Amino acid sequence: MKRLLLVILAFVVLAGGCGSDVADNAGLAVTSSTTPPTPDTASTDESTTTPDPDAKTTGDPVATSSTTPPTPDTANTDENTTTPGHDAETTGDLVVTETGHPLMVDIDVAALVEDGGPIELTVSELGSTTTAPNSRTTSVLSEGGKVRLRGLRAETTYEVTTTGTARYRGEFTTGPLPDGLPPITTELLDPAATAPGHTLFNLLDLREELGDDDDLDPLRPAGWLLIADEAGEIVWYHNQDHSIGDARFLEDGTILFEYNDTGGRRINLDGDLLDEWAGSIITGRFLIDAQGRQVIGDTPIVVNTDAMHHEQHRLPDGTHVTLSAELRVLDGFDTPQCDEDPATFDGSYHLIGDVIVIFDPATGKVLNEFSIFDYFDPRDDPANYNLCGLFFDWVFPNWLYKGVDPLARDWTHANAVEVDEASNALIVSIRHLDALLALRWTDDAEGPAGEALWQSGRLGDLTLTNGSWHRYQHAPEVQDDGTILVYDNGNHRPGFGTSENPYFSRAVLYSIDGDAKTAEQLWEFRSSLNGQPAFAGFVGDADRLANGNVLITDGGLNGDIDGVTSAQIVEVVPFGSDGGDIVWRLTVEGGAGWVVYRSERLAGVFD
């Protein structure tokens, strides 16, 4: 019979001096920094987060500080290091073993489970530390004889003790963060006002494309998922060879993410691949990348569509929605729009448009799809339909199509699909058209699935009664009251873009009445950095948190403001119609080329 083990994990500061409890420091600004070791050029394998069942026992304890990690001691591998030497009441040793992931360990509890009652495990961090969560409780099945501890800080020594009839003790030191990550700093400006929980965010390594570093390992991981604790310390990571976009923590404790703009993956917190989906093109001519690595696994669930970009989202009915793309040649343009020679212009454009795809995750069967070409015709107003698109060959979707059609242009560049269950709508963000397009999600009494309900933005059918429309936006989020929160990048914002009035990005909240065809701006928060307006010309996110705060991701700062800040994630307590107080800030300080696509706050992720 399986026996239930109750594990209580309490992160306790054992250093002397002033206390570091979150509530006690509510009025203080506490700064922490996660600075990984100096990177080398060694290749990082995709299996970094996969535990090793045959791993060795951890080494001798090394006193460390969580804010400034020392150079790790990798020579200690004696399995007897967990023997307690200072507690006369301790009756035995806990066996602590490595897992293959430096921020996870296994505790052997097979011999400790007592009939008729639970065992308590207390995990204490030795040495000084910044503020941290006080405790968390989880229930696990003791079958297999091990309890896995996750969510631990790098290069930090922990003590593990049990309470009960017999007392056991163990001690271990976690490993370092992997090479190659940029410095990440965190400011706890008002801990009492922040929403509790960990922060999940992704990192895209685009230094080769956006930076000026010519000495990069071509085999380095391009996609990262990171989880930071409330003090901003990285306590979990997962990396992949290729880019990781939209990532969501699901109710079953797994993570679903978009991969390489051509597929999707679902993993558990041990990094095990549970499911994989792939569009039809990546399984063909792009299966092997320029470095000889296979992009998609051997047995993905293939979805009959060209791509799976920007979004990989589980809908309330259990189906998945993603964004795909298609290439069409449109004739009938009277004049050239993109600096072509009028004498040789043939009146056509080769345009890449987006497709909203709903599919069955178990089989890959496409259940419904809606092409953006069916809602917009750029020939109606060529000058306002952004025909020229992005000219970078390396950016998606250009790299997917330019090999077969050098004239292909990234026209619509949709970047998000959000469901509004109450109104039976899918809200699609179409970046290059400055539009949010609401489509009927499923057939209902009002009409068929896919019917256009309303369109916001400069080309839309809504009248904005106050405020201003979004430009080149990302990540619409439907609120409980039906309003829509949007990350507004602000590219080409009218009246801005000069030294006197520089561009800025913002989070903005709209109320939309699709029947009356009206919209109202209710609130905005303009991004800033070092007292200057902050403009993230690409990517970004805005999420409402459980306590009413807003988590804002300025993911594409790209070092343009100060030469250092790649991206920032701020938690804001909103007030009024145009303001808020920043109570928490995480900053990625890698300069040009490090990008954060989205972030979300997680409650109870390691419980």
N, C-alpha and C positions, 0 to 999 in steps of 0.2 A: 504494500500500500504506500502511496506517495504521502510523505509527511510534510507539513507546511512549516516553513521557517520564517519568522518575522525578523527583519533586519532593520535596525535603526541606525542611520548614518548621521553622526553629528560632527560637523566641522567646527572644531574648537580651537581657539587661539590660546596656546600655552605659554606665550612669551610674557615677561613681566612688563610693568609700566601701565600706561593708560589702556583702557579697554577699547576694543574696536567693533563693538556691536553696532549694527546699522542704526537702530533707534537712538543710541547715545550720541551718534555723530550726525544727527539730522541737520544740524546747522553748519556743518563743516564741508568744505570741498576737498575730497580725497582723490588723488590721482594715482593710477596704477599704469604699469607699462608691461607689455609682453613683447620682448625683443628676442627673436630667435637667434640661434648661433649663426656665425658668419657662414654664408652658404658656400658649398663647394660645387663642383660641376658633375658630381655623381648622379647617375640616373636614378629616378625614384619610380619604383614599380607600382603598378596600380593596386597591388594587393597589400598596401601599407596598413590598411585598417583590418585586415583579416587575421583573427587570432591564430596563434600557432599552438595546436594541441600538445605538441611535444616540447614546448618552451621550457627553459630552465627556471629555477627558483631565483628570486631577486637577490641583489647583492647587499653588502653591508650598508647600513644607514649613513647618509651624508647630510649634515646640517645644511639647509639651503634657505634662501629667501625667495618668496614667490614673485616679488616685484623686480628683482634683478638676478636672474638665474646664473649661477656660476658655471664654469665649464664642467660638464658631467664626467663622473668617474665611471668608466666603463670596464674597469679591470676586475671589479669585485663580483664574483659569481658564486660564492660559497652558499650552499643551500641551508647552512645552519645559522644564517645571520638573523633569523627571527627569534632567537633564544633571548628571553628577557633576563636582565641582570640586575634590575633595581627594584623589583616588586616582590616582596617575600610571600605575598598571598597568591601569586600566580602559580598555578598547578600544572601548566603545560604550555607547549608552543603551538601557535597557529602556523600552518604552512601557507605561505604566500607565493604564488607562482606568476611569472610573466605570461602575457597572452599574445605577444607579437605586436601589440599596440602600446606605445609608451605611456599612454594615459589610462590604461585599464590593467587591473590585476584580478586574479582569481584567489579566493579564500577557501581552503579545504575545510568543510564543515561536516563531512560524512560521519565522523566519530563523535560529534558534539551534539547532535540532535537528541534531545531528551524526550522520552515518552511523557506525554501529559502536559507539555508546556513549550513555549517558544524560547528561542535563544536571542539575546540582544547583542549586536555587534556595534561597538562605538569606534568610529574612525576619527582620529584627532590629527590635525596638522601640527607638526613640531616646528617651532620657530615663529618669528614675527610674520605677520601677513596683513594684507588690506582687509577691509570688511568683506564678509562672505556669508552665504546662507548658513543659518545656525544648525538646522537639522532637516532631514527628510526620512520618511518611513516608507518601506516597500515590503510586500509579501512575495516570497519566492518559493518554489517547490525545491525541496532539498534533494530530490532524485538526481543522481549524478555526483553528488557530494561536494559541489562547489557553488559559491556565490560570486558572481562577477561584480566588481566595483568599477563603475564608470564615472565620468564627470570629474576626474582628478586633475589637479594642476601639474604642469610640467616641472621636472627637477625639484620636487618637493618631497620631504620625508614625512610619512604618516605612521602613526601608531594605531594598531587594531587590538581592541580588547573585547572580551565577552563578560557578561554577567550571568549569574546563575549558580548552581551548586558547585560547579568547577569553573575556575577562571583561567582563561587562556589569553596569550598575548602574542602579537607579531608586529613586525616593523618592516617598512619597505620604502624605497625611494623611486619615484616615477622617473621616466626617461625624459629626454629633451624633445622639444618640438622639432619637426623635420627641417632640414636645410631648405632655404629658398624663400621662406615667407618674409614679407616686409614687416617692419616694426608696426605694432598696433598699440595705441595708448587709449586710456579711458579716463574720463573725468566724472566723478560722482558728485554733481553739484548740489543736489538735494535728495539724498537717499530716501527720506521718508515720503517723498512725493512720487517716486518712481513706481511703475508697475512691477510686481515681483516676477522672477523667472529668469531663464536663460535666453540669450539672443542667438538665433540661427541666421547666418548670412553666408553668401557665397563670395568667392574671389575668382576673378578671371585674370589670368596672366597674359596680358596683351603687350608686354614690353617690347617684343620684337616688332609689332605693328605700330605702336604709339610712342614708344620710348626711343632712346638713343644709345642703348647698351648693345654693343656689337659682340660681346663676349658671353653669350647665353648658351646654355646647354640645350640643344635642339630636342633632347629627350625629356626635358623637365615637364612636370605635370602642368597642364594649362588650366585645369579646373579644380577648385577647392570648395569644400563645405567646412565651415567652422562654427563651433558653438562657444560662446563666451559666457562666463558666469556673471553675477550681478556686479562684481567688481571689475569686470572686463578681462579677466584672465581666460585664456583659451583652455577649455577643458575637454574638447573633443574635436577631431578633424577627420576628414576623408578626402582623398584626392584621386583624380583620374587623369589619364593622358590628355583628354580633350575638354573643351569648355563645359561648364555646368551653369545652366541658366536658372529658370524658375525652380525653386525647391520648397516643398511643403511637408510639414510634419503631420502625419495622419493619425487618426484616433487609435489605431492599433500599435502605435509606437514606432512605425517605420517612416522612412523619408522617401518621398516621390520627387524626382527631379527630371527636368529636361536636359538632354545630353547632346552636345555637339550640333545643335539645331536640326538634327536629323533623327533623333530617337528619344526614348525615355527610359528611366531606370527606377527601380524601387529597391532600397536596401534597408537592413536593420542597423541598429547602433553598433554592431560589431563589424559593419562594413560588408557583410555578406550580400551578394546579389541575389535578390528574390525573384524579380521579374525584369524583363527587358523587352522593349518595343522598338521597332525600326521602320522608317519609311522605306519605300521601294528603291530609291536611288542609292542610298548609302550601302545597301547590300550588294550593289553592282560595282560601278566604276570607281567609287570612292571607298571601297571596303578597306583598302590598305592605304595608309597615309604616306606622306613624303619621307618619313623616317622608317618606313617598313613595318609600322605597327598596325595591327588589325583594329579598326575603330569599333565595330560592333561584334558582339560575341557570336559563337557558332550557331546558337539556336534561339534567336530572338523571335518574338511574335511579330510577324511582318504585317504592317498596315498598308493597304494599297493606296498610298498617297506619296507625293514627292518628298515631303519633309515633315518635321515635327519641331517647329522652332518656337522659341520664346516662352511657350506655355505648355505645361503638362499638368492638367487639373482634373481631379476626380469630382464629378458632379454628384449632387445629392442622391440621384437614382443609381449610383454605382458605375455609370459609364464614364468614359474619359473624354475630355475635350482638348484639342490641341490646335495649333495653327500650322497649316501647310502652305504651299506656294504653287503657282503655275505660271508658265510663260505663254503669252499670246502676242501675235503680231496684229496690230490695229492699223488699218489704212484710213485715209480720208482726212488727214491733217493738211490744211491749206498752206501753212507757213511753218518753217522750222522754229523750234523752241529752245534748242540746246546748242546754239552756235554752229549748226551745220551750214554748209555752203548752199545757199538757195538754188544755185544752178544745178546742183546734183541731188538735192533733197527729193526723195521719191514719195513723200507724203505718208510715210509709215513710221511707227515706233514699235520696238520690240520690248514689251513691258512685262515685268514680273509683278503679279498681283497675289494677294493672299487668299487662302481658303480656310474657312472654319470647319473642322472635322470632328465629328462625334463618333466614337468607336467603342466596341465591346472589348474591354481589356483582357478578357479570357481567351478570345479567339482572334482579335485584330479586325474583325468585320466592321466595315464602315457602315454606320447606322444612319448618318445624315451628313451632308456637307453643303456649305453655302459659299459661293465664290464672290469675292469683292467686285469682280467684273460685272456681276449682275445688278449691282446697286449704284455704280458710278460709271459714267462714260466720259473720259477725259476730252473727247472731241467736242463736248458741249462748251467747254471753257478752258482751252489748253493752257492759257497763261496762269490760271489759278489751280491747276491740278498737279503741279510739281512733277512734270514728266521726266525731268532730267535725273532725279534721284541721286543716290550716293555713287561716287565715281571710284571708290576704293575696290579693287578687284578682290581683296582678301575678306571683305566684310560679307556676312550672309545677307541676302541670298545670292549676291553676285557670283561668289566662288562656285555655287552649285550649278549655275547655268552658263557662265561666260565661256566655259570650255567647249560648249556645243553651239553657242551663239554669242560671238563677241559684241554684238549690238544690244544685248540684253540690258535692261535698266531696272533698277530697284524702284518701283513706282509707289506702292502703297505702304509697305513696311509696317504691317500690323504687329503689335507687341504684347497684347493681353486679351484674354476673354474672361469675363466675370459673369456669374449667374445671379440674376435677381429672381429668386424663387417666388416671391410674393406676386410679382407681375408677370411671371412666366417669360422672362426675357434673358437673352444673352447680350451683355454689353461688351462690344469689341472696340479696342483702342487702335485707331489707324493713324500712326504717327505722321506720315508724310502728307496727310490730308487734314491734319489738325482736328480730327473728328473722333467722337464717340458715336458708334452706331448701335442702336438697340434693335435686336431681331427677336421675333417670337421663338421661344425655345422649342416647344412642342405644340402639336396641333391642339387647338381648343375651340370653344364655341365662337370666338371672335375671328378665327382665321387659321391658315395653315402655318406650320413651322417654317421659319425663315423669312416671314413677312417683315418688312421694315416697319418699326414702330415710331421711332424718332431719331434725329441726328443732331448732335450738338456741334458747336464750333462755327468757324467763319463761313463754311459752306452749307451749314445745316438748316433745318426747318424750325428751330426754336428761337424765340425772341428772348434775348437776355435783358432782364429789367434793370439790373445793376451789376457793377463789377466788370470783369473782362474775361474773355474766353481763354482756354488753355491753348498752348502752342507746343507741338511736338511731344505730347504728353505720354505718360506711362501709367500703368497699374491702377485703373479705376477700381474702387472698392465700394460696394453697396452697403450702406449703414442700416442699422435696425429700423430706423424710421423712414427708409426709402431714399434718403439723400445719398449723394455720390461723392466720395473723397477721391481726389485725383492728384498724382504727382505731375506738375506742370513744369516741363524742362525750360520752356521760354525761348526756344530758338526763334529768331525772326520776329520777336515781339514788337509790334508797332510802337514807334516813339522811343525805342531803346537800342542799345548797341553802340553808343558813343562813350567817350571818356566822361562826359557829364552825366549821362544816364546809361550806365552799363547794363547788360543783360543780367537777369537774376532768375533763379528757379524758385519754386514755391510748392507747398501743399495747399490745395484749394478745395473747398466744399461747396457743392451746388445742390439746390433743390430743383427738381425737374418735374413738370406736369406735362406728360406726354399727350394727354387729351387736349389740354388747352394750348399746347405748343409754346409753353413759356418756361423760362429758367431764371433762377436767382442765385447770385453768389452770396453765400452765408458767412464764409470765413476764409481767411488765407493766412499763411505763415511764410514769410519770405526768408529764404536761406541766407546765411551769412557766415563768413569765416574771417577771424581776426578783425572784426569790425567792418569788413567790406561785403558788398553783395556777392553771394556765391552763385555761380552759374555752372550747372552740370549739363553740358550740351547733349549728353546721351545717358541712357539708363536712369533708374530711380524708382522710388517706391514711397507709399504713404499708407500706414496701417493704423486703424483705431485699436487701442489696447483696452483691456478689460476694465481699467479704472477711468476710462475716458480720455486718457492721454493719446497723443499721436506719435508714432514712430516714423521718422522721416529719413529716407536714405538718399543722400546726395552722392550717387555712386560713380559719377563720371566727372569729378573735379579735375582729375588727370594732372595734378601738380601745377595747373595754370595760374593759380592765385599766388602761392608762396614757394613754388618749386618743390614742395615736399608732400603736401596733402593730396593723396590719390582719391580718397573718398571719406565721407563722414556719415555716421548714423546718429541722429539726435532724437531724444525723447522730449516732447514738448507738452506742457500743460497749457491747453488753449484757453484764451479768454477773448471776449469781445468779438469783433468782426475781422480783426486783422492783427492778431498778436498771440503771444504765448511766452511762457518761461521755459528755457531749456534746463532740464533737471538731470540729464544723463547724456554723455557724448562719447562715442567711440570713433577714433580716427585711424585710418590706414595711411601710413607715412612712407610710401614707396615711390613717390613722384609719379612721373608719366608711365602709364601702362598697366597699373593695377586698378581693377574695376570691381565694384560691388554692384550686382544687378538688383537684388532685393534682400530684405531682411524680415524676420518676424520674431516676436517675443513668445517664448514657450513656457508654460507653467507645468511643473511636475515632470519634466522630461526624463530625469534620472531617478524618479521615485520607483 
